[in-house]
Amino acid sequence: MNTLNKALRLLRVFNDKTLSKLAGEMGISIGYLSEIESNKKTPSLDVIKRYAKVFKTKESSILFFAEKLDINKRNNFKDNMRNNLINFLETIEKIEINEKKAISNRAKPPL
């Protein structure tokens, strides 16, 4: 998956927004947002601007994940930083999913 698309999805998840809620806040369809997050569509600059506005960040901060770097350079700081941020957000996402499952399981009465 493209790191920009993955970062956009994780940005939404990290901020505890549903596809429906974010699409509404951005003024785009849920289907289009889903296609962006699942790497079926490339987000336009206008969509990046909408993400930046909703999440109160700079467009350049979001575009950092789209930057193509020289793959021949080893230990490139930006590459490492980008990958570490993505891994960090994915780890948080997994923890939250597991916590929600645990809470759900505790809430179910025994049969």
Number of C-alpha atoms within 10 A of each C-alpha: 10 14 17 23 21 18 25 21 21 19 17 18 17 15 9 13 13 12 19 15 13 20 19 12 13 19 11 14 14 17 12 15 22 16 15 21 23 16 17 14 13 14 18 10 11 10 17 19 18 19 22 18 14 13 13 9 12 13 17 13 10 18 16 15 22 15 14 8 10 9 9 7 9 9 9 12 10 13 19 12 12 18 14 12 14 18 13 12 19 18 12 14 16 11 12 15 11 12 12 12 12 11 10 10 11 10 9 8 6 6 3
